[in-house]
Amino acid sequence: IAKLRRLKKQRDNRCVRSTLKGLKEAARDADVNLVLPVLDAVEAYATVGEICDVFRDVFGQWRGIGL
């Protein structure tokens, strides 16, 4: 947890927000390959959780029967 907090404090959060926004826009377009926008976000030090939050926001979250 301490490493994650340090990362979020030291990275360029404006850049992270920008790449996550770009990822969200790309995810909304069914014809776009998402590999490059994900790599942009990773290179900006976006966390896996932040990237997954974008995907959950766009695509929703699968819920099994009875859950």
All heavy atoms as a GROMACS GRO file, in nm:
protein
  528
    1ILE      N    1   0.083  -0.119   0.000
    1ILE     CA    2   0.000   0.000   0.000
    1ILE      C    3   0.088   0.125   0.000
    1ILE      O    4   0.057   0.222  -0.069
    1ILE     CB    5  -0.098  -0.002   0.119
    1ILE    CG1    6  -0.198  -0.116   0.101
    1ILE    CG2    7  -0.168   0.131   0.134
    1ILE    CD1    8  -0.289  -0.138   0.218
    2ALA      N    9   0.195   0.120   0.074
    2ALA     CA   10   0.285   0.236   0.079
    2ALA      C   11   0.347   0.263  -0.058
    2ALA      O   12   0.359   0.379  -0.099
    2ALA     CB   13   0.394   0.213   0.183
    3LYS      N   14   0.386   0.157  -0.131
    3LYS     CA   15   0.443   0.175  -0.264
    3LYS      C   16   0.342   0.236  -0.360
    3LYS      O   17   0.375   0.321  -0.442
    3LYS     CB   18   0.491   0.041  -0.320
    3LYS     CG   19   0.619  -0.008  -0.261
    3LYS     CD   20   0.659  -0.138  -0.330
    3LYS     CE   21   0.790  -0.190  -0.278
    3LYS     NZ   22   0.831  -0.313  -0.348
    4LEU      N   23   0.216   0.191  -0.350
    4LEU     CA   24   0.111   0.244  -0.436
    4LEU      C   25   0.086   0.392  -0.407
    4LEU      O   26   0.074   0.473  -0.499
    4LEU     CB   27  -0.018   0.163  -0.418
    4LEU     CG   28  -0.136   0.203  -0.504
    4LEU    CD1   29  -0.102   0.188  -0.652
    4LEU    CD2   30  -0.256   0.117  -0.470
    5ARG      N   31   0.082   0.426  -0.279
    5ARG     CA   32   0.063   0.567  -0.244
    5ARG      C   33   0.179   0.652  -0.294
    5ARG      O   34   0.158   0.763  -0.344
    5ARG     CB   35   0.049   0.581  -0.092
    5ARG     CG   36  -0.083   0.534  -0.041
    5ARG     CD   37  -0.097   0.557   0.107
    5ARG     NE   38  -0.226   0.508   0.152
    5ARG     CZ   39  -0.248   0.454   0.270
    5ARG    NH1   40  -0.150   0.442   0.357
    5ARG    NH2   41  -0.369   0.411   0.303
    6ARG      N   42   0.301   0.601  -0.282
    6ARG     CA   43   0.418   0.674  -0.328
    6ARG      C   44   0.413   0.693  -0.480
    6ARG      O   45   0.442   0.801  -0.532
    6ARG     CB   46   0.545   0.600  -0.285
    6ARG     CG   47   0.671   0.677  -0.306
    6ARG     CD   48   0.795   0.615  -0.241
    6ARG     NE   49   0.802   0.471  -0.243
    6ARG     CZ   50   0.786   0.392  -0.137
    6ARG    NH1   51   0.760   0.445  -0.018
    6ARG    NH2   52   0.795   0.261  -0.147
    7LEU      N   53   0.375   0.586  -0.550
    7LEU     CA   54   0.363   0.593  -0.696
    7LEU      C   55   0.264   0.701  -0.737
    7LEU      O   56   0.292   0.786  -0.822
    7LEU     CB   57   0.319   0.459  -0.754
    7LEU     CG   58   0.279   0.461  -0.901
    7LEU    CD1   59   0.403   0.469  -0.989
    7LEU    CD2   60   0.194   0.343  -0.936
    8LYS      N   61   0.146   0.699  -0.676
    8LYS     CA   62   0.042   0.795  -0.713
    8LYS      C   63   0.083   0.939  -0.680
    8LYS      O   64   0.039   1.033  -0.745
    8LYS     CB   65  -0.090   0.759  -0.645
    8LYS     CG   66  -0.155   0.636  -0.706
    8LYS     CD   67  -0.290   0.607  -0.643
    8LYS     CE   68  -0.359   0.492  -0.711
    8LYS     NZ   69  -0.494   0.469  -0.660
    9LYS      N   70   0.167   0.954  -0.579
    9LYS     CA   71   0.213   1.086  -0.540
    9LYS      C   72   0.322   1.138  -0.635
    9LYS      O   73   0.328   1.257  -0.664
    9LYS     CB   74   0.268   1.081  -0.398
    9LYS     CG   75   0.290   1.213  -0.333
    9LYS     CD   76   0.330   1.193  -0.188
    9LYS     CE   77   0.332   1.325  -0.115
    9LYS     NZ   78   0.364   1.308   0.026
   10GLN      N   79   0.405   1.047  -0.687
   10GLN     CA   80   0.519   1.087  -0.767
   10GLN      C   81   0.491   1.094  -0.917
   10GLN      O   82   0.564   1.162  -0.989
   10GLN     CB   83   0.636   0.991  -0.742
   10GLN     CG   84   0.690   0.999  -0.603
   10GLN     CD   85   0.797   0.895  -0.575
   10GLN    OE1   86   0.813   0.800  -0.650
   10GLN    NE2   87   0.867   0.911  -0.464
   11ARG      N   88   0.389   1.026  -0.965
   11ARG     CA   89   0.362   1.024  -1.110
   11ARG      C   90   0.296   1.154  -1.154
   11ARG      O   91   0.252   1.235  -1.071
   11ARG     CB   92   0.273   0.904  -1.145
   11ARG     CG   93   0.133   0.919  -1.091
   11ARG     CD   94   0.048   0.798  -1.113
   11ARG     NE   95  -0.086   0.823  -1.062
   11ARG     CZ   96  -0.184   0.736  -1.066
   11ARG    NH1   97  -0.165   0.616  -1.116
   11ARG    NH2   98  -0.302   0.769  -1.019
   12ASP      N   99   0.288   1.173  -1.284
   12ASP     CA  100   0.219   1.288  -1.342
   12ASP      C  101   0.071   1.253  -1.354
   12ASP      O  102   0.028   1.190  -1.450
   12ASP     CB  103   0.279   1.321  -1.479
   12ASP     CG  104   0.217   1.442  -1.544
   12ASP    OD1  105   0.114   1.492  -1.496
   12ASP    OD2  106   0.273   1.487  -1.646
   13ASN      N  107  -0.007   1.291  -1.253
   13ASN     CA  108  -0.147   1.252  -1.248
   13ASN      C  109  -0.230   1.313  -1.361
   13ASN      O  110  -0.328   1.254  -1.404
   13ASN     CB  111  -0.207   1.284  -1.111
   13ASN     CG  112  -0.160   1.186  -1.006
   13ASN    OD1  113  -0.182   1.066  -1.018
   13ASN    ND2  114  -0.092   1.236  -0.906
   14ARG      N  115  -0.190   1.428  -1.410
   14ARG     CA  116  -0.259   1.487  -1.524
   14ARG      C  117  -0.242   1.398  -1.647
   14ARG      O  118  -0.337   1.373  -1.722
   14ARG     CB  119  -0.206   1.627  -1.553
   14ARG     CG  120  -0.283   1.698  -1.663
   14ARG     CD  121  -0.230   1.836  -1.692
   14ARG     NE  122  -0.224   1.916  -1.571
   14ARG     CZ  123  -0.137   2.014  -1.551
   14ARG    NH1  124  -0.050   2.046  -1.645
   14ARG    NH2  125  -0.138   2.083  -1.440
   15CYS      N  126  -0.123   1.346  -1.665
   15CYS     CA  127  -0.095   1.255  -1.776
   15CYS      C  128  -0.174   1.125  -1.760
   15CYS      O  129  -0.229   1.073  -1.857
   15CYS     CB  130   0.054   1.227  -1.784
   15CYS     SG  131   0.103   1.123  -1.921
   16VAL      N  132  -0.181   1.074  -1.638
   16VAL     CA  133  -0.257   0.951  -1.612
   16VAL      C  134  -0.404   0.972  -1.648
   16VAL      O  135  -0.465   0.892  -1.718
   16VAL     CB  136  -0.242   0.906  -1.465
   16VAL    CG1  137  -0.337   0.791  -1.434
   16VAL    CG2  138  -0.099   0.865  -1.436
   17ARG      N  139  -0.460   1.083  -1.600
   17ARG     CA  140  -0.601   1.112  -1.631
   17ARG      C  141  -0.624   1.123  -1.781
   17ARG      O  142  -0.724   1.074  -1.834
   17ARG     CB  143  -0.647   1.240  -1.560
   17ARG     CG  144  -0.675   1.223  -1.413
   17ARG     CD  145  -0.742   1.346  -1.352
   17ARG     NE  146  -0.666   1.468  -1.367
   17ARG     CZ  147  -0.570   1.510  -1.284
   17ARG    NH1  148  -0.538   1.437  -1.180
   17ARG    NH2  149  -0.507   1.624  -1.306
   18SER      N  150  -0.531   1.186  -1.850
   18SER     CA  151  -0.543   1.202  -1.994
   18SER      C  152  -0.540   1.067  -2.066
   18SER      O  153  -0.621   1.042  -2.157
   18SER     CB  154  -0.430   1.291  -2.046
   18SER     OG  155  -0.433   1.300  -2.185
   19THR      N  156  -0.448   0.979  -2.027
   19THR     CA  157  -0.441   0.849  -2.093
   19THR      C  158  -0.562   0.762  -2.059
   19THR      O  159  -0.611   0.689  -2.145
   19THR     CB  160  -0.311   0.773  -2.058
   19THR    OG1  161  -0.305   0.752  -1.916
   19THR    CG2  162  -0.189   0.849  -2.105
   20LEU      N  163  -0.613   0.773  -1.937
   20LEU     CA  164  -0.733   0.697  -1.901
   20LEU      C  165  -0.855   0.749  -1.978
   20LEU      O  166  -0.941   0.671  -2.019
   20LEU     CB  167  -0.757   0.701  -1.751
   20LEU     CG  168  -0.654   0.626  -1.666
   20LEU    CD1  169  -0.679   0.649  -1.518
   20LEU    CD2  170  -0.654   0.477  -1.698
   21LYS      N  171  -0.860   0.879  -2.000
   21LYS     CA  172  -0.968   0.937  -2.080
   21LYS      C  173  -0.958   0.885  -2.223
   21LYS      O  174  -1.059   0.849  -2.284
   21LYS     CB  175  -0.960   1.089  -2.078
   21LYS     CG  176  -1.069   1.157  -2.156
   21LYS     CD  177  -1.055   1.308  -2.151
   21LYS     CE  178  -1.163   1.373  -2.236
   21LYS     NZ  179  -1.145   1.518  -2.244
   22GLY      N  180  -0.837   0.882  -2.278
   22GLY     CA  181  -0.818   0.829  -2.413
   22GLY      C  182  -0.856   0.682  -2.422
   22GLY      O  183  -0.914   0.638  -2.521
   23LEU      N  184  -0.823   0.606  -2.318
   23LEU     CA  185  -0.861   0.465  -2.314
   23LEU      C  186  -1.012   0.450  -2.313
   23LEU      O  187  -1.068   0.367  -2.384
   23LEU     CB  188  -0.799   0.398  -2.191
   23LEU     CG  189  -0.838   0.253  -2.167
   23LEU    CD1  190  -0.800   0.164  -2.285
   23LEU    CD2  191  -0.773   0.203  -2.038
   24LYS      N  192  -1.079   0.533  -2.235
   24LYS     CA  193  -1.225   0.527  -2.228
   24LYS      C  194  -1.288   0.558  -2.363
   24LYS      O  195  -1.380   0.490  -2.408
   24LYS     CB  196  -1.277   0.624  -2.122
   24LYS     CG  197  -1.426   0.615  -2.098
   24LYS     CD  198  -1.468   0.715  -1.992
   24LYS     CE  199  -1.531   0.641  -1.878
   24LYS     NZ  200  -1.580   0.729  -1.773
   25GLU      N  201  -1.237   0.660  -2.430
   25GLU     CA  202  -1.289   0.696  -2.563
   25GLU      C  203  -1.265   0.583  -2.663
   25GLU      O  204  -1.353   0.551  -2.743
   25GLU     CB  205  -1.224   0.826  -2.611
   25GLU     CG  206  -1.268   0.947  -2.532
   25GLU     CD  207  -1.186   1.071  -2.561
   25GLU    OE1  208  -1.093   1.065  -2.644
   25GLU    OE2  209  -1.213   1.174  -2.497
   26ALA      N  210  -1.148   0.522  -2.657
   26ALA     CA  211  -1.117   0.411  -2.747
   26ALA      C  212  -1.206   0.291  -2.718
   26ALA      O  213  -1.253   0.223  -2.810
   26ALA     CB  214  -0.970   0.373  -2.734
   27ALA      N  215  -1.232   0.264  -2.590
   27ALA     CA  216  -1.313   0.149  -2.553
   27ALA      C  217  -1.457   0.165  -2.600
   27ALA      O  218  -1.525   0.066  -2.628
   27ALA     CB  219  -1.309   0.128  -2.401
   28ARG      N  220  -1.503   0.287  -2.610
   28ARG     CA  221  -1.640   0.311  -2.657
   28ARG      C  222  -1.654   0.288  -2.806
   28ARG      O  223  -1.766   0.273  -2.857
   28ARG     CB  224  -1.682   0.453  -2.621
   28ARG     CG  225  -1.707   0.469  -2.474
   28ARG     CD  226  -1.756   0.608  -2.442
   28ARG     NE  227  -1.793   0.616  -2.301
   28ARG     CZ  228  -1.784   0.725  -2.228
   28ARG    NH1  229  -1.739   0.837  -2.282
   28ARG    NH2  230  -1.819   0.724  -2.102
   29ASP      N  231  -1.543   0.287  -2.879
   29ASP     CA  232  -1.543   0.265  -3.023
   29ASP      C  233  -1.513   0.118  -3.050
   29ASP      O  234  -1.403   0.071  -3.025
   29ASP     CB  235  -1.438   0.354  -3.089
   29ASP     CG  236  -1.438   0.345  -3.240
   29ASP    OD1  237  -1.504   0.254  -3.296
   29ASP    OD2  238  -1.373   0.429  -3.303
   30ALA      N  239  -1.611   0.046  -3.101
   30ALA     CA  240  -1.598  -0.099  -3.120
   30ALA      C  241  -1.489  -0.136  -3.220
   30ALA      O  242  -1.443  -0.251  -3.219
   30ALA     CB  243  -1.732  -0.157  -3.165
   31ASP      N  244  -1.445  -0.045  -3.303
   31ASP     CA  245  -1.347  -0.076  -3.407
   31ASP      C  246  -1.202  -0.048  -3.366
   31ASP      O  247  -1.112  -0.066  -3.446
   31ASP     CB  248  -1.378   0.002  -3.534
   31ASP     CG  249  -1.511  -0.038  -3.595
   31ASP    OD1  250  -1.548  -0.156  -3.583
   31ASP    OD2  251  -1.579   0.048  -3.653
   32VAL      N  252  -1.181  -0.003  -3.243
   32VAL     CA  253  -1.046   0.035  -3.201
   32VAL      C  254  -0.980  -0.077  -3.122
   32VAL      O  255  -1.040  -0.135  -3.032
   32VAL     CB  256  -1.051   0.164  -3.114
   32VAL    CG1  257  -0.915   0.197  -3.060
   32VAL    CG2  258  -1.106   0.280  -3.196
   33ASN      N  259  -0.855  -0.107  -3.159
   33ASN     CA  260  -0.775  -0.202  -3.083
   33ASN      C  261  -0.731  -0.132  -2.954
   33ASN      O  262  -0.674  -0.022  -2.959
   33ASN     CB  263  -0.653  -0.243  -3.167
   33ASN     CG  264  -0.570  -0.350  -3.100
   33ASN    OD1  265  -0.560  -0.356  -2.978
   33ASN    ND2  266  -0.509  -0.433  -3.181
   34LEU      N  267  -0.755  -0.192  -2.840
   34LEU     CA  268  -0.729  -0.126  -2.712
   34LEU      C  269  -0.587  -0.145  -2.660
   34LEU      O  270  -0.552  -0.088  -2.556
   34LEU     CB  271  -0.830  -0.175  -2.608
   34LEU     CG  272  -0.976  -0.145  -2.640
   34LEU    CD1  273  -1.068  -0.204  -2.535
   34LEU    CD2  274  -0.997   0.005  -2.652
   35VAL      N  275  -0.506  -0.222  -2.730
   35VAL     CA  276  -0.371  -0.249  -2.680
   35VAL      C  277  -0.290  -0.120  -2.665
   35VAL      O  278  -0.229  -0.096  -2.560
   35VAL     CB  279  -0.297  -0.350  -2.770
   35VAL    CG1  280  -0.152  -0.363  -2.730
   35VAL    CG2  281  -0.366  -0.485  -2.764
   36LEU      N  282  -0.287  -0.037  -2.767
   36LEU     CA  283  -0.206   0.085  -2.760
   36LEU      C  284  -0.255   0.183  -2.653
   36LEU      O  285  -0.173   0.236  -2.577
   36LEU     CB  286  -0.196   0.151  -2.897
   36LEU     CG  287  -0.115   0.072  -3.000
   36LEU    CD1  288  -0.115   0.144  -3.134
   36LEU    CD2  289   0.026   0.046  -2.953
   37PRO      N  290  -0.387   0.207  -2.641
   37PRO     CA  291  -0.431   0.296  -2.532
   37PRO      C  292  -0.401   0.238  -2.393
   37PRO      O  293  -0.368   0.314  -2.302
   37PRO     CB  294  -0.582   0.308  -2.554
   37PRO     CG  295  -0.603   0.279  -2.698
   37PRO     CD  296  -0.497   0.180  -2.735
   38VAL      N  297  -0.406   0.108  -2.378
   38VAL     CA  298  -0.371   0.047  -2.249
   38VAL      C  299  -0.222   0.066  -2.223
   38VAL      O  300  -0.181   0.102  -2.112
   38VAL     CB  301  -0.409  -0.103  -2.245
   38VAL    CG1  302  -0.346  -0.172  -2.124
   38VAL    CG2  303  -0.560  -0.120  -2.240
   39LEU      N  304  -0.139   0.045  -2.324
   39LEU     CA  305   0.005   0.065  -2.308
   39LEU      C  306   0.037   0.211  -2.274
   39LEU      O  307   0.125   0.237  -2.190
   39LEU     CB  308   0.080   0.022  -2.433
   39LEU     CG  309   0.088  -0.128  -2.457
   39LEU    CD1  310   0.157  -0.156  -2.591
   39LEU    CD2  311   0.159  -0.198  -2.344
   40ASP      N  312  -0.033   0.304  -2.335
   40ASP     CA  313  -0.014   0.446  -2.302
   40ASP      C  314  -0.043   0.470  -2.154
   40ASP      O  315   0.032   0.540  -2.085
   40ASP     CB  316  -0.103   0.536  -2.387
   40ASP     CG  317  -0.060   0.544  -2.532
   40ASP    OD1  318   0.057   0.509  -2.562
   40ASP    OD2  319  -0.143   0.585  -2.615
   41ALA      N  320  -0.152   0.411  -2.106
   41ALA     CA  321  -0.188   0.428  -1.965
   41ALA      C  322  -0.085   0.364  -1.873
   41ALA      O  323  -0.046   0.422  -1.772
   41ALA     CB  324  -0.327   0.368  -1.939
   42VAL      N  325  -0.037   0.247  -1.910
   42VAL     CA  326   0.064   0.178  -1.830
   42VAL      C  327   0.193   0.259  -1.826
   42VAL      O  328   0.255   0.276  -1.720
   42VAL     CB  329   0.090   0.036  -1.884
   42VAL    CG1  330   0.212  -0.027  -1.820
   42VAL    CG2  331  -0.032  -0.052  -1.862
   43GLU      N  332   0.233   0.312  -1.940
   43GLU     CA  333   0.356   0.393  -1.946
   43GLU      C  334   0.344   0.522  -1.865
   43GLU      O  335   0.443   0.576  -1.818
   43GLU     CB  336   0.392   0.423  -2.090
   43GLU     CG  337   0.442   0.301  -2.164
   43GLU     CD  338   0.463   0.323  -2.312
   43GLU    OE1  339   0.426   0.431  -2.364
   43GLU    OE2  340   0.516   0.231  -2.377
   44ALA      N  341   0.221   0.569  -1.845
   44ALA     CA  342   0.197   0.688  -1.762
   44ALA      C  343   0.185   0.651  -1.614
   44ALA      O  344   0.162   0.737  -1.531
   44ALA     CB  345   0.072   0.760  -1.809
   45TYR      N  346   0.202   0.522  -1.584
   45TYR     CA  347   0.193   0.469  -1.448
   45TYR      C  348   0.051   0.463  -1.393
   45TYR      O  349   0.029   0.473  -1.272
   45TYR     CB  350   0.286   0.544  -1.352
   45TYR     CG  351   0.431   0.523  -1.383
   45TYR    CD1  352   0.503   0.617  -1.456
   45TYR    CD2  353   0.496   0.406  -1.344
   45TYR    CE1  354   0.636   0.596  -1.488
   45TYR    CE2  355   0.629   0.385  -1.375
   45TYR     CZ  356   0.698   0.480  -1.447
   45TYR     OH  357   0.830   0.459  -1.478
   46ALA      N  358  -0.046   0.445  -1.481
   46ALA     CA  359  -0.182   0.414  -1.434
   46ALA      C  360  -0.178   0.274  -1.375
   46ALA      O  361  -0.104   0.188  -1.423
   46ALA     CB  362  -0.281   0.419  -1.550
   47THR      N  363  -0.254   0.252  -1.271
   47THR     CA  364  -0.254   0.121  -1.207
   47THR      C  365  -0.349   0.026  -1.280
   47THR      O  366  -0.438   0.071  -1.355
   47THR     CB  367  -0.298   0.131  -1.060
   47THR    OG1  368  -0.435   0.173  -1.055
   47THR    CG2  369  -0.209   0.227  -0.982
   48VAL      N  370  -0.332  -0.102  -1.256
   48VAL     CA  371  -0.423  -0.202  -1.314
   48VAL      C  372  -0.566  -0.173  -1.269
   48VAL      O  373  -0.660  -0.182  -1.348
   48VAL     CB  374  -0.380  -0.345  -1.274
   48VAL    CG1  375  -0.484  -0.446  -1.317
   48VAL    CG2  376  -0.244  -0.378  -1.332
   49GLY      N  377  -0.582  -0.135  -1.145
   49GLY     CA  378  -0.715  -0.103  -1.093
   49GLY      C  379  -0.778   0.014  -1.166
   49GLY      O  380  -0.898   0.012  -1.197
   50GLU      N  381  -0.700   0.116  -1.195
   50GLU     CA  382  -0.753   0.233  -1.266
   50GLU      C  383  -0.793   0.196  -1.409
   50GLU      O  384  -0.896   0.241  -1.459
   50GLU     CB  385  -0.649   0.346  -1.267
   50GLU     CG  386  -0.628   0.406  -1.130
   50GLU     CD  387  -0.507   0.497  -1.121
   50GLU    OE1  388  -0.406   0.472  -1.191
   50GLU    OE2  389  -0.514   0.593  -1.043
   51ILE      N  390  -0.712   0.112  -1.473
   51ILE     CA  391  -0.743   0.067  -1.609
   51ILE      C  392  -0.869  -0.020  -1.606
   51ILE      O  393  -0.959  -0.003  -1.689
   51ILE     CB  394  -0.623  -0.007  -1.670
   51ILE    CG1  395  -0.508   0.092  -1.690
   51ILE    CG2  396  -0.661  -0.076  -1.800
   51ILE    CD1  397  -0.374   0.028  -1.723
   52CYS      N  398  -0.879  -0.109  -1.510
   52CYS     CA  399  -0.998  -0.194  -1.498
   52CYS      C  400  -1.122  -0.112  -1.468
   52CYS      O  401  -1.231  -0.145  -1.516
   52CYS     CB  402  -0.976  -0.300  -1.390
   52CYS     SG  403  -0.858  -0.428  -1.438
   53ASP      N  404  -1.107  -0.006  -1.390
   53ASP     CA  405  -1.222   0.082  -1.362
   53ASP      C  406  -1.277   0.142  -1.492
   53ASP      O  407  -1.398   0.154  -1.509
   53ASP     CB  408  -1.183   0.195  -1.266
   53ASP     CG  409  -1.165   0.149  -1.124
   53ASP    OD1  410  -1.212   0.037  -1.089
   53ASP    OD2  411  -1.103   0.224  -1.045
   54VAL      N  412  -1.188   0.180  -1.582
   54VAL     CA  413  -1.231   0.233  -1.713
   54VAL      C  414  -1.311   0.126  -1.787
   54VAL      O  415  -1.420   0.153  -1.839
   54VAL     CB  416  -1.111   0.279  -1.798
   54VAL    CG1  417  -1.153   0.308  -1.941
   54VAL    CG2  418  -1.046   0.401  -1.735
   55PHE      N  419  -1.257   0.004  -1.791
   55PHE     CA  420  -1.328  -0.103  -1.862
   55PHE      C  421  -1.462  -0.134  -1.796
   55PHE      O  422  -1.562  -0.156  -1.866
   55PHE     CB  423  -1.242  -0.229  -1.868
   55PHE     CG  424  -1.126  -0.219  -1.962
   55PHE    CD1  425  -1.006  -0.279  -1.933
   55PHE    CD2  426  -1.136  -0.149  -2.082
   55PHE    CE1  427  -0.898  -0.271  -2.020
   55PHE    CE2  428  -1.030  -0.140  -2.170
   55PHE     CZ  429  -0.911  -0.200  -2.139
   56ARG      N  430  -1.467  -0.136  -1.664
   56ARG     CA  431  -1.596  -0.161  -1.595
   56ARG      C  432  -1.696  -0.050  -1.627
   56ARG      O  433  -1.814  -0.076  -1.645
   56ARG     CB  434  -1.574  -0.172  -1.445
   56ARG     CG  435  -1.530  -0.308  -1.399
   56ARG     CD  436  -1.533  -0.320  -1.247
   56ARG     NE  437  -1.425  -0.248  -1.185
   56ARG     CZ  438  -1.304  -0.298  -1.163
   56ARG    NH1  439  -1.277  -0.422  -1.197
   56ARG    NH2  440  -1.211  -0.226  -1.104
   57ASP      N  441  -1.647   0.073  -1.633
   57ASP     CA  442  -1.736   0.185  -1.662
   57ASP      C  443  -1.794   0.174  -1.803
   57ASP      O  444  -1.913   0.201  -1.824
   57ASP     CB  445  -1.659   0.316  -1.648
   57ASP     CG  446  -1.748   0.438  -1.660
   57ASP    OD1  447  -1.855   0.440  -1.597
   57ASP    OD2  448  -1.709   0.530  -1.733
   58VAL      N  449  -1.714   0.132  -1.899
   58VAL     CA  450  -1.759   0.123  -2.038
   58VAL      C  451  -1.837  -0.005  -2.064
   58VAL      O  452  -1.944  -0.003  -2.125
   58VAL     CB  453  -1.640   0.134  -2.135
   58VAL    CG1  454  -1.684   0.109  -2.279
   58VAL    CG2  455  -1.572   0.270  -2.123
   59PHE      N  456  -1.783  -0.118  -2.020
   59PHE     CA  457  -1.841  -0.248  -2.054
   59PHE      C  458  -1.930  -0.309  -1.946
   59PHE      O  459  -2.001  -0.405  -1.971
   59PHE     CB  460  -1.730  -0.349  -2.087
   59PHE     CG  461  -1.641  -0.305  -2.200
   59PHE    CD1  462  -1.507  -0.283  -2.179
   59PHE    CD2  463  -1.692  -0.284  -2.327
   59PHE    CE1  464  -1.424  -0.243  -2.283
   59PHE    CE2  465  -1.611  -0.244  -2.431
   59PHE     CZ  466  -1.477  -0.223  -2.409
   60GLY      N  467  -1.924  -0.256  -1.826
   60GLY     CA  468  -1.999  -0.314  -1.714
   60GLY      C  469  -1.921  -0.428  -1.652
   60GLY      O  470  -1.809  -0.458  -1.691
   61GLN      N  471  -1.982  -0.489  -1.553
   61GLN     CA  472  -1.917  -0.600  -1.483
   61GLN      C  473  -2.005  -0.722  -1.494
   61GLN      O  474  -2.125  -0.715  -1.468
   61GLN     CB  475  -1.894  -0.564  -1.337
   61GLN     CG  476  -1.819  -0.668  -1.260
   61GLN     CD  477  -1.778  -0.620  -1.122
   61GLN    OE1  478  -1.772  -0.500  -1.097
   61GLN    NE2  479  -1.750  -0.712  -1.034
   62TRP      N  480  -1.944  -0.834  -1.533
   62TRP     CA  481  -2.019  -0.957  -1.545
   62TRP      C  482  -2.064  -1.005  -1.409
   62TRP      O  483  -1.988  -1.001  -1.312
   62TRP     CB  484  -1.934  -1.066  -1.612
   62TRP     CG  485  -2.010  -1.193  -1.632
   62TRP    CD1  486  -2.094  -1.222  -1.732
   62TRP    CD2  487  -2.008  -1.307  -1.547
   62TRP    NE1  488  -2.146  -1.347  -1.717
   62TRP    CE2  489  -2.094  -1.403  -1.602
   62TRP    CE3  490  -1.942  -1.338  -1.428
   62TRP    CZ2  491  -2.117  -1.525  -1.543
   62TRP    CZ3  492  -1.965  -1.462  -1.371
   62TRP    CH2  493  -2.051  -1.554  -1.430
   63ARG      N  494  -2.186  -1.048  -1.401
   63ARG     CA  495  -2.240  -1.104  -1.277
   63ARG      C  496  -2.303  -1.238  -1.313
   63ARG      O  497  -2.387  -1.245  -1.402
   63ARG     CB  498  -2.343  -1.013  -1.214
   63ARG     CG  499  -2.286  -0.878  -1.175
   63ARG     CD  500  -2.386  -0.799  -1.095
   63ARG     NE  501  -2.346  -0.660  -1.079
   63ARG     CZ  502  -2.260  -0.616  -0.988
   63ARG    NH1  503  -2.205  -0.700  -0.906
   63ARG    NH2  504  -2.230  -0.488  -0.980
   64GLY      N  505  -2.264  -1.340  -1.243
   64GLY     CA  506  -2.316  -1.473  -1.268
   64GLY      C  507  -2.462  -1.484  -1.227
   64GLY      O  508  -2.518  -1.398  -1.160
   65ILE      N  509  -2.524  -1.590  -1.268
   65ILE     CA  510  -2.665  -1.614  -1.234
   65ILE      C  511  -2.677  -1.625  -1.084
   65ILE      O  512  -2.603  -1.697  -1.017
   65ILE     CB  513  -2.715  -1.742  -1.303
   65ILE    CG1  514  -2.710  -1.723  -1.454
   65ILE    CG2  515  -2.855  -1.778  -1.256
   65ILE    CD1  516  -2.741  -1.848  -1.533
   66GLY      N  517  -2.773  -1.556  -1.028
   66GLY     CA  518  -2.801  -1.563  -0.885
   66GLY      C  519  -2.708  -1.477  -0.800
   66GLY      O  520  -2.712  -1.486  -0.679
   67LEU      N  521  -2.625  -1.396  -0.863
   67LEU     CA  522  -2.535  -1.311  -0.783
   67LEU      C  523  -2.584  -1.171  -0.775
   67LEU      O  524  -2.642  -1.114  -0.854
   67LEU     CB  525  -2.393  -1.313  -0.842
   67LEU     CG  526  -2.325  -1.447  -0.841
   67LEU    CD1  527  -2.188  -1.436  -0.908
   67LEU    CD2  528  -2.304  -1.496  -0.700
   0.00000   0.00000   0.00000
